[in-house]
Amino acid sequence: MTSLWIVTLAAFALLAFIIVVLIKTTRLRAWQGMLLFLLPLLLANLLWFSWLKPQQQQAAQQQAAIDYLAQTPGYRVLQTQEPALWQLLVQEMQLRLRRGETPQQATGELRGWLADLINQRLMRAPDAAVVNYIRVSVSAMQALGQRDPRLCFRFLYPQVNGGVNLTKTLSPTLNAQEAAAMEQLLLSSRGGDLPVDQPQAQQDLQRIVAALYKKWGDKLQQLNMPADTAVDRSSMCAMSVDLYSAILALPDKQAANLLRRMVALSG
């Protein structure tokens, strides 16, 4: 950038010298020489403000998006693991930066874009990573539900009603825990889907549903139809917390097995 300015100033200095010489040695008048000097100056400013500067700003925004995402837990591993999704995230990040959002705000809005990927990785990750991620997610559900049950619903079902910006709605500590759990899940799930013990999962689910039915009754069936506009979204959050808490009370192997079966059925 500095070199460009030096070259530009040198060019205008040379132009000014040539015009002065022409005024002294030809019939060129001073006002004509001034016009000859100002015309390229005006053209240079037009070129700078209409094309060069916007191009530089766009490049700077793109780099800012890449740099921020490349340092953010959870998102940073996608650059190598999921390059196509990474490019989409960067483009959306750029768009939000141009709208005036901060990198932190923009990143929070991208969280819902990862829902399908996380479900895929829950099928592949080891038991400990699956259980840890769901345990942190339950803490997030509880925090969001206390603030506004609608936020909890959006966190649970981003495909239905859009995601939720966790950087705005969770405490810094819980937000960091959620990001770390997501990154652990992504890093440990590069292989194929793990087998599901269907009979064991069915047996565990039946016991849990029977216990929850005593509290929620027929309302529990709403968990199977989150997109239905008639469902009570406030209760959906509380029922989901109860369901996942009961699953997490199982030994890790059984809990992860049941969670994988649930993901497979919902997918």
WOVENBEL-V585980 format. One record per helix or strand of 3 or more residues. SS is the DSSP state (H for helix, E for strand). FROM is the first residue (numbers start at 1). TO is the last residue. If there is no record, write none. Layout:
BEGIN
SS;FROM;TO
SS;FROM;TO
END
This chain:
BEGIN
H;2;25
H;30;69
H;78;81
H;83;98
H;103;109
H;111;122
H;127;147
H;149;156
H;158;161
H;166;169
H;172;187
H;198;224
H;233;248
H;252;266
END
